[in-house]
Amino acid sequence: MASQSTTNPPRFSIPDSIRYLFREQRLLFVLVGISIAALISNVVFLPDSSPHISDHDHDHDSFHVAESTSLPRRRAYELHADHHNLGGRIPLGLKAKSMRVLVTGGSGFVGSHLVDRLMARGDTVIVVDNFFTGRKDNLLHHLRNPRFELIRHDVVEPILLEVDQIYHLACPASPVHYKYNPFAAFIWVMFGILDGYRDHKTNVVGTLNMLGLAKRINARFLLTSTSEVYGDPLEHPQVETYWGNVNPIGVRSCYDEGKRVAETLTMDYHRGLNIEVRIARIFNTYGPRMCLDDGRVVSNFVAQALRKEPMTVYGDGKQTRSFQYVSDLVEGLMRLMEGEHVGPFNLGNPGEFTMLELAKVVQDTIDPTAKIEFRPNTEDDPHKRKPDITRAMELLGWQPVVPLREGLPLMVSDFRQRIFGDAKEGDSTTSTFSSV
Ligand SMILES: NC(=O)c1ccc[n+]([C@@H]2O[C@H](COP(=O)([O-])OP(=O)(O)OC[C@H]3O[C@@H](n4cnc5c(N)ncnc54)[C@H](O)[C@@H]3O)[C@@H](O)[C@H]2O)c1
């Protein structure tokens, strides 16, 4: 029985434990151990907060598009990103994360070039697109990048994302598409009276959804408006202070008036809700990745000349437009977003060409024997279009640097490749030029 008393476990006593801890600096070792464990778990083991769709999401050889249709469900994922997502927390000692940028309409012509530049800058980019006119091919080269995420989503539905900046480009921009579906074009850029008014938020689609998102997450919002807000202008060149001459009931008005309302909403959110906004009024832009048959004059002429079809000139061909290479526009958009000024800013190339002059440049670039065919002009086709870019030059330090005769061959090479599958002339799908 005596031996029993010697084998009894020592009784637990709090004062003894505290004394034990303080002896020989054990407490210091415990605290250092806890800190190291916390740091390691933050960096390595913190689970990805993005929901996963299924196991085959990790098949990186096929094209993946996440889908999202309603708030707050967000079925999206980042390729290869699982072990890099820190759930928004930045562990001590690690450098701050890069800018998180949302580009709506990012798989389209302008959007995909913008994404290229943002990715090259080191940003984390989320593209939201319903692929109405955009092409997944335009973004294929980013799919394996952990900083890139693509979500199939229609902006008429709300979506909740965490970003610092929103470039709002989503819109069926070409005449073929917005005339094909004018109501959709209209509601995509302005508020829709779908289920009746309840409050400011529920009455909105498209632009208003994105403004609502900007407000909710305190992001800076940039609207890509258009020179079409000037309609058939009575002032030439067009200055931002000009209010325009738009037919509110014409075939083009779904686009023109839609964008005008989008500008109004953007300014209302800015004035009324203190949202940081930027407005760009984009003039005719061309370059690789444009839709082949979208009814825009440059893409029409180039595709027709390549296919040995006559170039269709509407009216007498004396109406003028100015043509800006896409890399110039992207530079302007980024300067506007990063700058201090709300705008609106005209972003376009002031070089003015008649349609016949443009046809001549296309002939010189592709085929000197290409024919021209005249057709009756379309309704409300503006007679003149030329941006006054003084404001952008002074306040953004921006001006276009790529002349038409240099930019057009890059577009032709891309079109040739897409029409004939001919890669001999090299891949011109990247923006080769940059602006100052
Ligand atoms: N390219 C130009 O010359 C020009 C001129 C003036 C203004 N803009 C403006 O610039 C922006 C981009 O134009 P673009 O030339 O790249 O056109 P685009 O048609 O190539 O790109 C538009 C993109 O928006 C997407 N989209 C359309 N509706 C959507 C919706 N409801 N939800 C999600 N995505 C949607 C399309 O799929 C496409 O990827 C547009 O807002 C357009 O109005 C362009």
The ligand as an SDF file (V2000), in Angstrom:
LIG
                    3D

 44 48  0  0  0  0  0  0  0  0999 V2000
  -15.1920   49.4970  -80.2930 N   0  0  0  0  0  0  0  0  0  0  0  0
  -15.6460   50.7150  -80.4790 C   0  0  0  0  0  0  0  0  0  0  0  0
  -15.3880   51.3360  -81.5280 O   0  0  0  0  0  0  0  0  0  0  0  0
  -16.4620   51.3940  -79.4120 C   0  0  0  0  0  0  0  0  0  0  0  0
  -16.8940   52.6980  -79.6410 C   0  0  0  0  0  0  0  0  0  0  0  0
  -17.6440   53.3150  -78.6670 C   0  0  0  0  0  0  0  0  0  0  0  0
  -17.9250   52.6870  -77.4750 C   0  0  0  0  0  0  0  0  0  0  0  0
  -17.4920   51.4130  -77.2760 N   0  0  0  0  0  0  0  0  0  0  0  0
  -17.8490   50.7700  -76.0110 C   0  0  0  0  0  0  0  0  0  0  0  0
  -16.7820   49.9870  -75.5370 O   0  0  0  0  0  0  0  0  0  0  0  0
  -17.2920   48.8060  -74.9060 C   0  0  0  0  0  0  0  0  0  0  0  0
  -16.6390   47.5850  -75.5210 C   0  0  0  0  0  0  0  0  0  0  0  0
  -16.9280   47.5570  -76.8930 O   0  0  0  0  0  0  0  0  0  0  0  0
  -16.3060   46.4600  -77.8670 P   0  0  0  0  0  0  0  0  0  0  0  0
  -16.0440   47.1340  -79.1420 O   0  0  0  0  0  0  0  0  0  0  0  0
  -15.2440   45.7380  -77.1850 O   0  0  0  0  0  0  0  0  0  0  0  0
  -17.5670   45.5260  -78.0730 O   0  0  0  0  0  0  0  0  0  0  0  0
  -17.6760   43.9300  -78.0080 P   0  0  0  0  0  0  0  0  0  0  0  0
  -19.0200   43.5910  -78.5190 O   0  0  0  0  0  0  0  0  0  0  0  0
  -16.5040   43.2970  -78.6620 O   0  0  0  0  0  0  0  0  0  0  0  0
  -17.5690   43.6630  -76.4540 O   0  0  0  0  0  0  0  0  0  0  0  0
  -18.6700   43.7740  -75.6130 C   0  0  0  0  0  0  0  0  0  0  0  0
  -18.5970   42.6190  -74.6280 C   0  0  0  0  0  0  0  0  0  0  0  0
  -19.6880   42.7260  -73.7280 O   0  0  0  0  0  0  0  0  0  0  0  0
  -20.2610   41.4270  -73.5790 C   0  0  0  0  0  0  0  0  0  0  0  0
  -21.6540   41.6090  -73.1940 N   0  0  0  0  0  0  0  0  0  0  0  0
  -22.6500   42.1430  -73.9000 C   0  0  0  0  0  0  0  0  0  0  0  0
  -23.7730   42.1600  -73.1840 N   0  0  0  0  0  0  0  0  0  0  0  0
  -23.4830   41.6130  -71.9770 C   0  0  0  0  0  0  0  0  0  0  0  0
  -24.2300   41.3350  -70.8050 C   0  0  0  0  0  0  0  0  0  0  0  0
  -25.5300   41.6440  -70.7150 N   0  0  0  0  0  0  0  0  0  0  0  0
  -23.6080   40.7610  -69.7520 N   0  0  0  0  0  0  0  0  0  0  0  0
  -22.2980   40.4430  -69.8280 C   0  0  0  0  0  0  0  0  0  0  0  0
  -21.5460   40.6800  -70.9090 N   0  0  0  0  0  0  0  0  0  0  0  0
  -22.1320   41.2590  -71.9750 C   0  0  0  0  0  0  0  0  0  0  0  0
  -20.0960   40.7740  -74.9370 C   0  0  0  0  0  0  0  0  0  0  0  0
  -20.1970   39.3670  -74.8910 O   0  0  0  0  0  0  0  0  0  0  0  0
  -18.7120   41.2610  -75.2950 C   0  0  0  0  0  0  0  0  0  0  0  0
  -17.7260   40.3950  -74.7890 O   0  0  0  0  0  0  0  0  0  0  0  0
  -18.8010   48.8440  -75.0840 C   0  0  0  0  0  0  0  0  0  0  0  0
  -19.3970   49.3410  -73.9090 O   0  0  0  0  0  0  0  0  0  0  0  0
  -19.0040   49.8210  -76.2230 C   0  0  0  0  0  0  0  0  0  0  0  0
  -20.2470   50.4670  -76.1420 O   0  0  0  0  0  0  0  0  0  0  0  0
  -16.7640   50.7510  -78.2280 C   0  0  0  0  0  0  0  0  0  0  0  0
  1  2  1  0
  2  3  2  0
  2  4  1  0
  4  5  1  0
  4 44  2  0
  5  6  2  0
  6  7  1  0
  7  8  2  0
  8  9  1  0
  8 44  1  0
  9 10  1  0
  9 42  1  0
 10 11  1  0
 11 12  1  0
 11 40  1  0
 12 13  1  0
 13 14  1  0
 14 15  2  0
 14 16  1  0
 14 17  1  0
 17 18  1  0
 18 19  2  0
 18 20  1  0
 18 21  1  0
 21 22  1  0
 22 23  1  0
 23 24  1  0
 23 38  1  0
 24 25  1  0
 25 26  1  0
 25 36  1  0
 26 27  1  0
 26 35  1  0
 27 28  2  0
 28 29  1  0
 29 30  1  0
 29 35  2  0
 30 31  1  0
 30 32  2  0
 32 33  1  0
 33 34  2  0
 34 35  1  0
 36 37  1  0
 36 38  1  0
 38 39  1  0
 40 41  1  0
 40 42  1  0
 42 43  1  0
M  CHG  2   8   1  16  -1
M  END
$$$$
